[in-house]
């Protein structure tokens, strides 16, 4: 059971560099999310997707881009890395919101996180 | 916009005792889910318990139970017979068709 897989787990970037965090899920979930978690804080939504070809901004999208060409993959691109992007990044996936009596259990399944440091 | 509030940044409990973590939320929707997630030092996000808003019965999972008060928009987590392995950050989360919101978290310490 792979679930949600994120790579890399750790990365150090220099200011101005770019990189892509990879995320893939094998549960056929149509919803996927990217969150960041700063030290001692909660989760903030960066971007999310409700299906292949559809993405939307969350609370803190500036400095990031995403794409969703397949159901399984949802990469997060950091352009021109800045020290403020030092954080732990989580990818998550879920079924569609299951209405009362409908399908789906509602919860988000998370990857193990990727720790990014920008120096 | 939906907001989720965890008013206790830190809580402490003696091993084998019971502790309750608080969560309130603000919404005008009638159909939603509520969750408690645990984040140990490994930082993995682990689902502890789930509650569907249309269900009146409070969810339970072994030593974990919730007190869901829909009218009061309250969703507290009770941990019975606390164990050292329960020490972690606990996040309350709200999910509806309009999105997902997490609270700021409560750090639980378990004293031996």
Interface residues (C-beta under 8 A of the other chain):
Chain A: X33 X37 X41 X42 X43 X45 X48 X88 X90 X92 X94 X97 X98 X99 X100 X105 X106 X107 X108 X110 X112 X113
Chain B: X31 X33 X35 X43 X44 X45 X47 X50 X52 X54 X91 X93 X95 X96 X97 X99 X100 X102 X103 X104 X105
